[in-house]
Amino acid sequence: MVEHLLTVDSDGVSLSQLADETGINKSSLHHILVTLRQRSWVEQDETGRYRLGPMTGRMATWWTSTNQAAAKLHPILLAICDKTHELVHLGRLFERDVVYLDKVEPDRPVRVWSRIGQSAPVATTAMGRAILGARQPSEAEVKMWLSLVAEAAEQLPGRLVEEMQRVRSHGYAIEIGEDRPSLACVGVPIAVAGEPVLAISVTMPVERATLPHLRKIAHTIHECIAAADVEGISVPVTLAD
């Protein structure tokens, strides 16, 4: 629908014309447009005609700025790695997964395999949970993210809700042996142009993943981001003990 509206001029298009052009019946099309309007992807003028809304401009800004954000955030990843001596990742929410944009490895040997471009489930990873917690998705959206996890553990729905709440109340999310049994992560959400689409995580063996240690690392991530003061980059949640 959004792609089709890209072809519409500034005068917009009526519901009837849009139904004819897309082959979608008017009732279903109206429900789709209501949802898109609520999310600012589509706007409707006083005559009832539809055109693209302001969210499309924000998304364009996001697409052009995420690569810039990765470059700008690399020094922060270096600082975090230097302070924690653990593997640090930068990831973004992309379609059905979290995709790794960048990583910095510590000097000491770490038996963690990862690569830039690799994707991971949103619901089971600290980065994905951090982003979702900052975005505050609806119950339906949470169910959708959970449905994308193959062979999900019985406790996953409760754990996802718990970690999204931790993001809002404490400023970070964790996972211990849930994405990969031998590993644990702590993640902090990052906003680009005000939209929480990125996250930074620190990964370690589960043997080192005590709750006080994970909390300390979350503080380090927040401190390194604040110290860098990168334009257009912010942490959309407040850190708390």
ZIKATA-V519182 format. One record per pair of residues at least 24 apart in sequence whose C-alpha atoms are under 10 Angstrom apart, sorted by the first residue. I is the first residue (numbers start at 0). J is the second residue. If there is no record, write none. Layout:
BEGIN
I J
I J
END
This chain:
BEGIN
0 28
0 31
0 32
0 35
0 40
0 41
0 51
1 32
1 35
1 40
1 41
1 50
1 51
1 52
1 55
2 51
3 51
4 41
4 49
4 50
4 51
4 52
5 50
5 51
5 55
6 50
6 51
7 49
7 50
7 51
8 50
8 51
9 49
9 50
9 51
10 44
10 48
10 49
10 50
11 42
11 43
11 44
11 46
11 47
11 48
11 49
11 50
11 51
12 43
12 46
12 47
12 48
12 49
12 50
13 43
13 46
13 47
13 48
13 49
13 50
14 47
14 48
14 49
15 48
16 48
17 48
17 49
57 191
57 192
57 193
57 194
58 192
58 194
60 191
60 192
61 190
61 191
61 192
61 193
61 194
61 196
62 191
64 191
64 192
64 231
64 232
65 91
65 100
65 191
65 192
65 196
65 197
66 100
68 100
68 189
68 190
68 191
68 197
68 229
68 230
68 231
68 232
69 100
69 101
69 102
69 197
70 100
70 101
71 227
71 229
71 230
71 231
71 232
72 101
72 199
72 224
72 227
72 229
72 232
73 100
73 101
73 102
73 103
74 103
74 223
74 224
74 227
75 103
75 199
75 220
75 222
75 223
75 224
75 225
75 226
75 227
75 228
75 229
76 101
76 102
76 103
76 104
76 199
76 200
76 201
76 220
76 223
76 224
77 102
77 103
77 104
77 105
77 223
78 103
78 219
78 220
78 222
78 223
78 224
78 226
78 227
79 103
79 105
79 199
79 200
79 201
79 216
79 217
79 219
79 220
79 221
79 222
79 223
79 224
80 104
80 105
80 106
80 201
80 219
80 220
81 105
81 106
82 216
82 219
82 220
82 223
83 201
83 202
83 203
83 215
83 216
83 219
83 220
84 109
84 201
84 202
84 203
85 109
85 200
85 201
85 202
85 203
85 204
85 216
86 110
86 111
86 113
86 184
86 200
86 201
86 202
86 203
87 184
87 185
87 186
87 199
87 200
87 201
87 202
87 203
87 220
88 113
88 114
88 115
88 126
88 184
88 186
88 198
88 199
88 200
88 201
88 202
89 115
89 126
89 186
89 187
89 188
89 189
89 197
89 198
89 199
89 200
89 201
90 115
90 116
90 117
90 118
90 119
90 126
90 127
90 130
90 186
90 188
90 189
90 196
90 197
90 198
90 199
90 200
91 118
91 121
91 126
91 127
91 130
91 188
91 189
91 195
91 196
91 197
91 198
91 199
92 118
92 119
92 120
92 121
92 126
92 127
92 130
92 131
92 195
92 196
92 197
92 198
93 118
93 121
93 196
93 197
94 121
95 119
95 120
95 121
95 143
95 144
95 147
95 148
96 120
96 121
96 122
96 124
96 127
96 144
96 147
96 148
97 121
97 122
97 124
97 125
97 126
97 127
97 128
97 130
97 196
97 197
97 198
98 126
98 127
98 197
99 126
99 197
99 198
99 199
100 197
100 198
101 199
102 199
102 200
102 201
103 201
104 202
109 202
109 203
109 204
110 181
110 182
110 203
110 204
111 179
111 181
111 182
111 202
111 203
111 204
119 148
119 178
120 144
120 145
120 147
120 148
120 149
120 178
121 145
121 147
121 148
121 159
121 178
122 146
122 147
122 148
122 151
122 155
122 156
122 158
122 159
122 160
122 162
122 163
122 174
122 177
122 178
123 148
123 151
123 152
123 155
123 156
123 158
123 159
123 173
123 174
123 175
123 176
123 177
123 178
123 179
124 159
124 172
124 173
124 174
124 175
124 176
124 177
124 178
124 179
124 183
124 184
124 185
124 186
124 200
125 159
125 162
125 163
125 171
125 172
125 173
125 174
125 175
125 177
125 178
125 183
125 184
125 185
125 186
125 187
125 188
125 198
125 199
125 200
125 201
125 202
126 171
126 172
126 173
126 174
126 184
126 185
126 186
126 187
126 188
126 189
126 196
126 197
126 198
126 199
126 200
126 201
127 159
127 163
127 172
127 173
127 186
127 187
127 188
127 196
127 197
127 198
127 199
127 200
128 158
128 159
128 160
128 161
128 162
128 163
128 164
128 165
128 166
128 171
128 172
128 173
128 174
128 185
128 186
128 187
128 188
128 198
129 159
129 162
129 163
129 164
129 165
129 166
129 167
129 170
129 171
129 172
129 173
129 185
129 186
129 187
129 188
129 189
129 195
129 196
129 197
129 198
129 199
129 200
129 236
130 163
130 166
130 171
130 172
130 186
130 187
130 188
130 189
130 190
130 194
130 195
130 196
130 197
130 198
130 199
130 235
131 159
131 160
131 162
131 163
131 164
131 166
131 167
131 172
131 188
131 195
131 196
132 159
132 160
132 161
132 162
132 163
132 164
132 165
132 166
132 167
132 168
132 170
132 171
132 172
132 187
132 188
132 195
132 235
132 236
133 163
133 164
133 166
133 167
133 170
133 171
133 187
133 188
133 189
133 190
133 194
133 195
133 196
133 234
133 235
133 236
134 163
134 167
134 188
134 190
134 194
134 195
134 196
134 235
134 236
135 163
135 164
135 166
135 167
136 163
151 177
152 177
165 239
166 235
166 236
166 237
166 238
166 239
167 235
167 236
167 237
167 238
167 239
168 236
168 237
168 238
168 239
168 240
169 214
169 217
169 236
169 237
169 238
169 239
169 240
170 214
170 217
170 218
170 221
170 234
170 235
170 236
170 237
170 238
170 239
170 240
171 198
171 199
171 200
171 213
171 214
171 216
171 217
171 218
171 220
171 221
171 236
171 237
171 238
171 239
172 200
172 213
172 214
172 217
173 200
173 201
173 202
173 208
173 210
173 213
173 214
173 217
174 202
174 205
174 208
174 213
175 202
175 203
175 204
175 205
175 206
175 208
175 209
175 210
175 213
176 204
176 205
176 208
179 204
179 205
180 204
180 205
181 205
181 206
182 206
182 207
182 208
183 207
183 208
183 209
183 213
184 208
184 213
184 216
185 210
185 212
185 213
185 214
185 215
185 216
185 217
185 220
186 213
186 216
186 217
186 220
187 217
187 218
187 220
187 221
187 234
187 235
187 236
187 238
188 221
188 233
188 234
188 235
188 236
189 221
189 224
189 232
189 233
189 234
189 235
189 236
190 231
190 232
190 233
190 234
190 235
190 236
191 230
191 231
191 232
191 233
191 234
191 235
192 230
192 231
192 232
192 233
193 231
193 232
193 233
193 234
193 235
194 232
194 233
194 234
194 235
195 232
195 233
195 234
195 235
195 236
197 232
197 234
198 234
199 224
211 240
214 238
214 239
214 240
215 240
END
